[in-house]
């Protein structure tokens, strides 16, 4: 009987060891599952591919390089939904007027459509190798381009149509006065013409190797140049004519009051006189 009890006890111990081993062997798999579950959310969502279209809530900023192609008032707590598309290799695209206009694109036409809500529908053009384009007046004129005519046109709705030209190798050009004056250019004359609408027409000159020029008083005087005379002249309309001189090897000069005194120069005398009109004449000296 004692022998039977010892055998039963030994069998129970062996069974317990076997069952415990199975439980221990199963534990790592049970522990690994939560780790995998935690790793899944860390995976980034698949990035939108070039040219994709997606819908966003109306209060969400439109990502750079995307434009709104339609919108609807329902959804997103009353803010509505925008359908947006990504610009890739397109050179023209149609977009709702509340889209951000990407840099380097201009508006070439606009019309009213239902799917943009209360906003017009723009046709946008990407500037690539063009040197002349026609765009609507609310476009941002790119750097290095000037407006050469302004005229009404049905394609731009309430806005006028601008003809704009890229400055390439020109050293003189005529541009409507609401053009940005490129750096290094001055206004040498102005006149009223029909093709600039209510704006005067400027003749612009690029400063290259000149050392003396005559320009109209609304020009920005380039650094290193001073005004040596101011006089009336019909070529500048209501503005006076400035004679401006580039400082080269001079050590003493007489300049008119509106001049900026160059760095390294001092005023040694002041007087009045006709060469500068209502402004004082300054004698300036270069410091040794």
TORKEMAR-568126 format. One record per residue (C-alpha): z negated, y negated, x. Coordinates in steps of 0.25 Angstrom, whole numbers, plus 2048, in hexadecimal, padded with zeros to 3 digits. Example, Ala and Ser with C-alpha at 12.3 -4.5 7.8 and 13.67 -1.06 7.14 Angstrom:
<atoms>
<<7E1 812 831>> <<7E3 804 837>> 
</atoms>
This chain:
<atoms>
<<800 800 800>> <<7FC 7F7 80B>> <<80A 7FA 812>> <<811 7F7 805>> <<80A 7E9 804>> <<80E 7E6 812>> <<81C 7E9 810>> <<81D 7E1 803>> <<816 7D5 80A>> <<820 7D6 816>> <<82C 7D7 80C>> <<827 7CA 805>> <<826 7C3 812>> <<834 7C7 816>> <<839 7C2 808>> <<832 7B5 809>> <<838 7B3 817>> <<846 7B6 812>> <<845 7AD 806>> <<83F 7A2 80E>> <<84B 7A3 818>> <<855 7A2 80D>> <<84E 795 808>> <<84E 78F 816>> <<85C 793 818>> <<860 78C 80B>> <<858 77F 80E>> <<862 778 818>> <<86D 779 80D>> <<864 773 803>> <<860 767 80C>> <<86F 764 810>> <<873 762 802>> <<86C 754 801>> <<871 750 80E>> <<87F 752 80A>> <<87C 74B 7FD>> <<877 73F 805>> <<883 73E 80E>> <<88D 73D 802>> <<88A 72F 7FE>> <<88C 72A 80C>> <<89A 72D 80C>> <<8A3 720 80B>> <<8AB 71F 7FE>> <<8BA 721 801>> <<8C0 714 806>> <<8CA 70D 7FD>> <<8D8 710 802>> <<8E2 704 805>> <<8E9 700 7F9>> <<8DE 706 7EF>> <<8DB 700 7E2>> <<8CD 700 7DC>> <<8C5 6F9 7D1>> <<8B8 6F1 7D5>> <<8AF 6E9 7CC>> <<8B2 6DA 7CB>> <<8A6 6D5 7D2>> <<8A9 6DD 7DF>> <<8B0 6D5 7EA>> <<8BF 6D9 7EC>> <<8BF 6E0 7FA>> <<8C7 6D9 804>> <<8D6 6DE 804>> <<8D6 6E2 7F5>> <<8DB 6DA 7E9>> <<8D8 6DA 7DA>> <<8E4 6E0 7D2>> <<8DE 6E0 7C4>> <<8D0 6DE 7BD>> <<8CA 6E1 7B0>> <<8BE 6DB 7AA>> <<8B6 6E7 7A6>> <<8AC 6EE 7AF>> <<8A2 6EB 7B9>> <<898 6E4 7B0>> <<8A3 6DA 7AC>> <<8A8 6D7 7B9>> <<8B5 6DF 7B7>> <<8BD 6E8 7C0>> <<8C7 6E4 7CB>> <<8D2 6EE 7CF>> <<8D4 6EB 7DE>> <<8DF 6F0 7E8>> <<8DE 6F0 7F7>> <<8E9 6E9 7FF>> <<8F0 6F1 809>> <<8FF 6F0 80D>> <<903 6E7 801>> <<909 6DA 804>> <<908 6D6 7F5>> <<8FE 6D9 7EA>> <<8FA 6D4 7DC>> <<8EC 6D1 7DA>> <<8E3 6C9 7D0>> <<8E0 6BB 7D4>> <<8D1 6BE 7D6>> <<8D4 6C7 7E2>> <<8D1 6C2 7F0>> <<8DE 6BE 7F6>> <<8DE 6C5 804>> <<8E1 6BD 810>> <<8F0 6BC 813>> <<8F4 6BE 805>> <<8FA 6B3 7FB>> <<8FC 6B2 7EC>> <<90B 6B1 7E9>> <<90A 6B2 7D9>> <<900 6B3 7CE>> <<900 6B7 7BF>> <<8F7 6B9 7B4>> <<8F4 6C8 7B1>> <<8EA 6CF 7A8>> <<8E5 6D9 7B2>> <<8DF 6CE 7BB>> <<8D6 6C9 7B0>> <<8D6 6BA 7B0>> <<8DC 6B9 7BE>> <<8EB 6B8 7C2>> <<8F3 6C3 7C9>> <<8F7 6BF 7D7>> <<902 6C4 7E0>> <<8FD 6C4 7EE>> <<906 6C4 7FB>> <<901 6C8 808>> <<907 6BF 813>> <<90D 6C8 81E>> <<91A 6C3 825>> <<91E 6B8 81B>> <<91F 6AA 820>> <<922 6A3 812>> <<91B 6A7 805>> <<919 6A1 7F8>> <<90B 6A3 7F2>> <<902 69D 7E7>> <<8FA 691 7EA>> <<8ED 698 7E9>> <<8F0 6A0 7F5>> <<8E9 69E 802>> <<8F3 699 80C>> <<8F3 6A2 818>> <<8EF 69C 826>> <<8FC 697 82D>> <<904 695 820>> <<907 687 819>> <<90C 683 80B>> <<91A 67E 80B>> <<91C 67C 7FC>> <<914 67C 7EF>> <<91B 67F 7E2>> <<918 684 7D4>> <<91B 692 7D1>> <<919 69B 7C5>> <<915 6A7 7CE>> <<908 69F 7D2>> <<903 69B 7C4>> <<8FB 68E 7C5>> <<8FD 68E 7D4>> <<908 688 7DC>> <<911 691 7E5>> <<90F 68E 7F4>> <<91A 691 7FE>> <<913 693 80B>> <<918 695 819>> <<912 69C 826>> <<912 693 832>> <<919 69B 83D>> <<920 694 849>> <<921 687 842>> <<91C 67A 848>> <<91E 671 83C>> <<91E 674 82E>> <<91D 66D 820>> <<912 672 817>> <<90B 66D 80A>> <<8FE 666 80D>> <<8F5 670 807>> <<8F9 67A 811>> <<8EF 67D 81C>> <<8F3 676 829>> <<8F3 680 834>> <<8EB 67E 840>> <<8F3 676 84B>> <<8FC 66F 841>> <<8FC 661 83C>> <<902 659 831>> <<90D 64F 836>> <<912 64A 828>> <<910 64C 819>> <<918 649 80D>> <<918 64C 7FE>> <<922 656 7FA>> <<925 65E 7ED>> <<924 66C 7F2>> <<915 66A 7F6>> <<911 666 7E8>> <<905 65C 7E9>> <<903 65E 7F8>> <<90A 656 803>> <<913 65E 80D>> <<90E 65E 81C>> <<916 65F 828>> <<90E 667 832>> <<910 667 841>> <<90A 672 84A>> <<904 66C 857>> <<90A 673 863>> <<90D 66B 86F>> <<90C 65D 86A>> <<902 653 870>> <<904 648 865>> <<907 64A 857>> <<907 641 84A>> <<900 648 83E>> <<8FA 644 831>> <<8EC 640 82F>> <<8E8 64C 827>> <<8EB 656 833>> <<8E1 65C 83B>> <<8E1 657 849>> <<8E1 662 852>> <<8D6 664 85D>> <<8DA 65D 86A>> <<8E2 652 863>> <<8DE 644 860>> <<8E3 639 856>> <<8E9 62D 85E>> <<8EF 625 852>> <<8EE 624 843>> <<8F9 61D 83B>> <<900 61D 82D>> <<90C 625 82C>> <<914 629 81F>> <<916 638 825>> <<908 63B 822>> <<907 635 814>> <<8F9 630 811>> <<8F4 635 81E>> <<8F5 62D 82C>> <<8FD 632 838>> <<8F4 636 844>> <<8FA 637 852>> <<8F2 642 858>> <<8F2 645 867>> <<8EE 652 86E>> <<8E5 650 87A>> <<8EB 655 887>> <<8E7 64E 894>> <<8E2 641 88E>> <<8D5 63C 893>> <<8D4 62F 88A>> <<8DA 62D 87C>> <<8DA 623 870>> <<8D8 62B 863>> <<8D6 627 855>> <<8C9 629 84D>> <<8CC 635 846>> <<8CE 63D 852>> <<8C4 647 857>> <<8BF 644 865>> <<8C3 650 86E>> <<8B8 658 875>> <<8B6 652 882>> <<8BA 644 87E>> <<8B2 637 87B>> <<8B5 62A 874>> <<8B4 61E 87D>> <<8B9 613 875>> <<8BC 610 866>> <<8C5 605 860>> <<8CD 602 854>> <<8DC 601 854>> <<8E9 604 84C>> <<8ED 611 852>> <<8E2 618 84B>> <<8E2 611 83E>> <<8D4 60F 837>> <<8CE 618 842>> <<8C8 614 84F>> <<8CF 617 85C>> <<8C7 61F 866>> <<8C9 61F 875>> <<8C5 62D 879>> <<8C2 632 888>> <<8C2 640 88D>> <<8B6 644 895>> <<8B8 647 8A3>> 
</atoms>
